Amino acid sequence: MSRRAKVSSTMDHRSGDLIYLPQGCVLYNQSHLGYFRTSRPEMGMVVEEQSRDGDSYRIFCMGAVYVAHADQIKRLTEREKTRC
């Protein structure tokens, strides 16, 4: 019996959210090409929202910070609902 993480497809990511990046995800960086594709599925964390409309995020993954479009990343964990 294998355990599988729940992956949320909503695009509402917050700083500190654990994320899943599928194989072939495009990540933007400061390299000479400016981007690369992941060669295998990866896990990472949202650092901050890159754009005001929520369509790209700065993420920490594979030991560096990159920019990824919101439709390329999936939240790995469910958020706890806060009680007031």
Backbone hydrogen bonds, N-H to C=O, Kabsch-Sander energy under -0.5 kcal/mol:
donor,donor_aa,acceptor,acceptor_aa,energy
8,S,6,K,-0.5
8,S,75,R,-2.9
13,H,11,M,-1.2
16,G,46,V,-3.0
17,D,14,R,-2.2
19,I,44,G,-2.5
20,Y,74,K,-3.1
21,L,42,E,-3.1
24,G,38,T,-2.2
25,C,22,P,-1.6
27,L,25,C,-0.6
27,L,36,F,-2.9
28,Y,67,V,-3.2
29,N,34,G,-1.8
36,F,27,L,-1.9
38,T,25,C,-2.1
42,E,21,L,-2.6
44,G,19,I,-2.1
45,M,60,F,-2.0
46,V,17,D,-2.4
47,V,58,R,-3.0
48,E,58,R,-1.4
50,Q,56,S,-2.0
51,S,56,S,-1.3
54,G,51,S,-1.3
57,Y,68,A,-2.7
58,R,48,E,-2.9
59,I,57,Y,-0.5
59,I,66,Y,-2.9
60,F,45,M,-3.0
61,C,59,I,-0.6
61,C,64,A,-2.7
62,M,43,M,-0.5
64,A,61,C,-1.5
66,Y,59,I,-2.8
67,V,28,Y,-2.2
68,A,57,Y,-2.5
70,A,55,D,-2.4
72,Q,69,H,-1.8
73,I,69,H,-0.6
73,I,70,A,-0.8
74,K,20,Y,-2.1
75,R,8,S,-1.2
76,L,18,L,-3.1
77,T,18,L,-0.7
